[in-house]
Amino acid sequence: METEVSKWLINVDEYYKMAEVGILKPDDRLELINGEIYEMSPIGSKHAGIVNKLAGYLNELFKGFAVIGVQNPIKLDYKNEPEPDFSILKYRSDFYTTAHPVPSDVLAIIEVSNASIRFDKEVKAPLYASHCIPEYWIIDLENNQIEVRSNPKEGIYSKTQLFLPGDDVCLMDKKLSVNDVLILG
């Protein structure tokens, strides 16, 4: 008699319980995606530098209009809590201290991507689109470009644009230079 192999998926509450009891450590770099725990790639110096620069820039650009989350959780649903490099969130005076943001709070998500590029395109893009995140950026460090996905419909982004060095790209009507974002020249 054959037995079928089954996979045990967890939800966000179970994920937090695992942290509470010490199964998951505070310094573990993890995300819960589709009920599975993923270890995030180590952050290289170029990735870290871009995150540092962009954090200051975005906070200045959207001051009083949006809250900028930096590598913080977004609770998409009961089985998904990714930690994107940036989440641009609707402004709240409590800065989301009472609860993690949910999809209706998210204006845009930005991932700085190198080793995780395939995961960001093939897993996270459909995940964010299925939760109607209006805009999703992938800052591709390998190819020095920014991919902007927008107009989520039926689990996919219906519009994808590539921006290269020398181009300007708009994030919610705010213009940014690709060269500045990628720290080129």
Buried (B, 14 or more C-beta within 10 A) or exposed (E): EEEEEEEEEBBBEBBBEBEEEEEBEEEEEBBBBEBBBBEBBEBEEEBEEBBEBBBEBBEEBBEEEBBBBBBBBBBBBEBBBBBBBBBBBEEBEEEBEEEBBBBEBBBBBBBBBBBBBEBBBEBBBBBBBBBEBBBBBBBBBEEEBBBBBBEBEEEEBEEBEBBEBEBEBEBEEBEBBBBEBBEEE
